[in-house]
């Protein structure tokens, strides 16, 4: 239901430049993000993820279409909206000469309720093992990112908008980040997260939108996206892949991307297993391994245009 | 919260304000302590021997009488000669209002907070206005310390006017820089535009002074530097129409910056 959506984007287009040099960054994007979900926004560089986020934050203005957050217009009521959101940009820049705690105090003073906000910032910093006494210029990129997360979350926003949030974070901190996101969602709050790290999206997101060249190709639950009809099949034969078996497998309509090397054959199977089992029965099968497609496979499928019909 | 950007901007700027203020105050002090080394009548004779364009380049018009005084020497040696230097500080501060933070991406973080673009511009503008007042106050202190150290007899009232007249001039330059940044978006473009504006104004003032009594004289009237003439201020005190002109134009440029900044994409 669009009315109850936290984020509601309708026919949003953004065109940079004019005339022959214009670039369509977003093309009639329509998308809803529901309360209490972690929404992953997937796409390669230049797909339009950051442009979408910048429109939502009223940093740039759309060429056409509209975006509302909490039912309020992203442009006309940006100050009211910003009161309720936390934002982490993809390329985070902060005041170099100020310490982490001074930055926290500044942001808290703009937001108001300084005492409570700073207290929560201290708790988050402790959890992320961030030393807030250091000046921003002395922080590593990972620690800067942690500070960005603290600033985005310290006022307990209702919506987090995160652009590539785990860039530069070490695996342990990424784990803490995942926990924070789950806790955040468990409180009924919403996360809109752009990423090209598929494993991250798979681990924490409820739904995923796949963006290509400014066009939203699909919106699915992570489960539904993973549950596509193809599998990777690995077969190990005793004494090598028999030539007639290889030929038989290649001729199967359900098999594609067949590769044979020594005793091993690898192929992509779409549909039922029976034709494949019959074809390999002519050889002596030592091992059979079926691999679920990764989100990356699905991602590539969407990018090649194949997934659009899925 | 209203005022938070203003306070933080001032916190981030006060060290530069003190640094610039001390530097310019030291220069002013140096000029003041040199006053007893010169005989002012000899100075007047020397100045009379200079061709008009040389006098124009050091900010002096045809009326040399006023410069044959202690205050005139300070006005000529510091306030007249340093006009371009006084323009540098407000350009640096004007670039900080939007251009610098937009260029390095900090504006994305700031504008994601519950604060409007207009509020950011206005609070920063007034914080930097305060820093200009601070720099000018330190210059005034430098003149006073120089007079005390060199035991120089100065007309305090007139030099106070010459010194504090810098405030509207510097606010005007800062407002022009802010407008250039609000319109041009790219930091380097804005810096180029405002540098060209300041240098061209300085040249027009120089041409206007050097070409007194010729058809080229009116060229000086379009230069904003023309309305900060230390010699005239020594003779006439605060020239209120000029001060009002600086402040009115600054206000117009502030409003134009708000209009433009409110309507364009940020950080691209």
Contacts between the chains, C-beta under 8 A, distances in Angstrom:
chain1	res1	chain2	res2	distance
A	16	B	268	7.5
A	54	B	108	7.8
A	54	B	265	8.0
A	54	B	267	7.6
A	57	B	108	7.7
A	57	B	111	7.1
A	57	B	112	5.2
A	58	B	111	7.4
A	59	B	108	6.0
A	59	B	111	6.0
A	59	B	112	7.7
A	59	B	265	7.1
A	59	B	266	4.8
A	59	B	267	5.9
A	60	B	265	4.0
A	60	B	266	6.9
A	60	B	267	7.8
A	60	B	268	6.7
A	61	B	263	7.8
A	61	B	264	7.8
A	61	B	265	6.1
A	78	B	116	7.4
A	79	B	114	5.1
A	79	B	115	6.8
A	79	B	116	5.4
A	80	B	114	7.4
A	82	B	112	6.0
A	82	B	113	5.8
A	82	B	114	4.3
A	82	B	115	7.5
A	83	B	114	4.2
A	85	B	112	7.4
A	87	B	108	8.0
A	87	B	109	7.4
A	87	B	112	3.9
A	89	B	105	6.8
A	89	B	108	5.0
A	89	B	109	6.6
A	89	B	112	7.8
A	91	B	105	5.8
A	92	B	105	7.4
A	92	B	109	7.3
A	93	B	104	4.9
A	93	B	105	3.6
A	93	B	106	4.8
A	93	B	108	7.5
A	93	B	109	7.1
A	94	B	106	6.5
A	94	B	109	6.6
A	95	B	12	6.6
A	95	B	106	6.5
A	97	B	12	6.9
A	98	B	12	7.2
A	106	B	4	7.1
A	106	B	8	4.8
A	107	B	109	7.9
A	107	B	113	6.3
A	109	B	1	5.8
A	109	B	4	4.1
A	109	B	7	7.3
A	109	B	8	7.2
A	110	B	1	6.1
A	110	B	4	4.5
A	110	B	5	6.7
A	110	B	110	7.9
A	110	B	113	4.6
A	110	B	114	6.9
A	110	B	115	5.5
A	111	B	1	7.3
A	111	B	113	6.3
A	111	B	114	6.3
A	112	B	1	4.7
A	148	B	109	7.9
A	151	B	109	7.3
